[in-house]
């Protein structure tokens, strides 16, 4: 069974990768504060905070992570950077035969006790992006209600922290529900190589036969059009399913099954996933570009040191946008 806390760590990490224009702390605060709507099992959920007594929800960061395996579940996490507490639960939504009815189940989202180090890694990462508090710790809600059947128009409240401040009070999640509206279909288009993405799940990077990225547990699954990794002393390796005009990609790699492999500068690289890297199957040529000028944010490097035990690398998805123009047009 996958460790929910480790998936939280990976999701926070990927948030930082996608939003590198600001500092890591600013990225996480801006991204997660705005992310208050989610779709689960055809139902749109809107999250907000509620308080009772003298408690305040000011500064609370909220995150939600849909379950990649069970589409009716979502993991919900709240972080209080001022106290160093983060708390989580799993919300399961069952659609009932009567369209206006839902069955709601709240479950624990605790880490497997055999994976205590994962919790430590999450705590260290939270210190990186919210350094105002040292020593983050995970807690569980004070209680879990029995499964309930609600009307789609009902609002539910889930108490999470009791005595959350210096005075008595309660902080919790308030959730509204609505049947998700299906987006109208767009015009038909031809399938092209731009529609092909790499899927990497629980991945590992192997260089010259040595695993350099840690065990990869909890990394993904993610679909990336241009998966990339930064190797100190080498630069940023950017992968593509096709060449790009004006950019010096080299056709030196192969994607087959659950592995992407290529050789560059006398070194052999293998990026191994727990799932097929290209859903369409088959054996594909891969183009590789080395950007020797790229430098990842120092905070992101420190985060990946936690993940890979200091052995390697920073994994990136959006860096290709900065190098895809022909050199003559770059400023």
Secondary structure, 3 states (H helix, E strand, C coil): CCCHHHHHHHHHHHHHHHCCCCCHHHHHHHHHHHCCEEEECCEEEEEEEEEEECCCCCCEEEEEEECCCCCCEEEEEEEECCCCEEEEEEEEEEECCCCCEEEEEEEECCCCHHHHHHHHHHHHHHHHHCCCCCCCEEEECCCCCCCEEEECCCEEEEEEEECCCCCCEEEEEEEEEEECCCCCCCCCCCCCHHHCCEEECCCEEEECCEECCCCCCCCCCEEECCCEEEECCCEEEEEECCCCCCCCCEEEEEEECCEEEEEECCEEEEEECCCCCCCCCCEEEEEEEEECCCCCCHHHHHHHHHHHCCCCCEEECCHHHHCCCCHHHCC
